[in-house]
């Protein structure tokens, strides 16, 4: 299962550009998902997400929040814990 995420603009900092990323998922559960990507996202960021399921013509939209982030040593990538909000 893949995941596309984009940050939502913050009211306090509208000049910050939105960030869009794609990556792979692991451990999808009722509370959230583990997301692998090539760049970190700030903790507590709220994300607009689209889950992509193989052989399915429609993506599943949802809102998620970054709960934790871990740099993967020697790989130049990151593992993020995302919690479902919606």
Phi, psi and omega per residue, in radians:
X1 nan 2.341 3.108
X2 -1.813 2.959 -3.121
X3 -2.557 2.332 3.000
X4 -1.954 2.282 -3.140
X5 -2.243 2.612 3.000
X6 -2.495 2.429 -3.139
X7 -1.291 2.603 3.055
X8 -1.607 2.475 3.128
X9 -1.179 2.514 3.135
X10 -1.635 2.454 3.131
X11 -1.080 -0.672 -3.105
X12 -1.285 -0.364 -3.091
X13 -2.436 1.107 -3.095
X14 -1.167 -0.267 3.136
X15 -1.331 -0.269 3.109
X16 -1.259 2.255 -3.118
X17 -1.239 2.624 3.057
X18 -1.244 2.514 3.136
X19 -1.965 2.346 3.088
X20 -2.112 2.338 -3.121
X21 -2.400 2.710 2.990
X22 -2.222 2.608 3.118
X23 -2.957 -3.105 -3.133
X24 -1.684 2.766 3.121
X25 -2.034 2.846 3.099
X26 -2.678 2.605 3.066
X27 0.960 0.921 3.065
X28 -1.270 2.211 -3.125
X29 -2.439 -3.013 -3.138
X30 -1.100 -0.592 -3.054
X31 -1.610 -0.381 -3.091
X32 3.022 -2.738 -3.029
X33 -2.669 2.640 2.998
X34 -1.670 2.285 -3.005
X35 -2.175 2.253 3.105
X36 -1.830 2.267 -3.119
X37 -2.631 3.014 -3.082
X38 -1.640 0.103 -3.139
X39 -2.653 2.554 -3.128
X40 -1.371 2.815 3.017
X41 -2.203 2.563 -3.125
X42 -1.084 2.493 3.068
X43 -1.011 2.536 3.130
X44 1.244 0.079 3.058
X45 -1.086 2.417 3.052
X46 -1.676 2.302 -3.030
X47 -2.128 2.487 2.946
X48 -1.586 2.152 -3.024
X49 -2.178 2.660 3.028
X50 -2.311 1.961 3.067
X51 -1.392 2.285 3.100
X52 -1.908 2.256 -3.138
X53 -1.999 2.296 -3.115
X54 -0.971 2.478 3.104
X55 1.079 0.398 3.088
X56 -2.091 2.244 -3.055
X57 -1.326 -0.205 -3.051
X58 -2.146 2.367 3.035
X59 -1.429 2.752 -3.122
X60 -1.825 1.934 -3.132
X61 -1.414 2.538 3.083
X62 -2.811 2.927 3.013
X63 -1.900 2.420 3.138
X64 -2.402 2.841 3.110
X65 -2.236 2.417 3.110
X66 -1.282 2.074 -3.117
X67 -1.786 -0.558 3.087
X68 -2.711 2.802 -3.113
X69 -2.511 2.442 -3.126
X70 -2.431 2.219 3.083
X71 -1.397 2.294 3.127
X72 -1.534 2.004 -3.063
X73 -1.057 2.362 3.072
X74 1.295 0.013 -3.082
X75 -2.003 -0.280 -3.104
X76 1.132 0.447 3.123
X77 -2.300 3.050 -3.052
X78 -2.296 2.651 3.076
X79 -2.052 2.130 -3.086
X80 -2.066 2.485 3.011
X81 -1.704 2.041 -3.131
X82 -1.947 2.305 3.134
X83 -1.804 2.331 3.081
X84 -1.154 2.341 3.017
X85 -1.875 -0.449 -3.081
X86 -2.471 nan nan
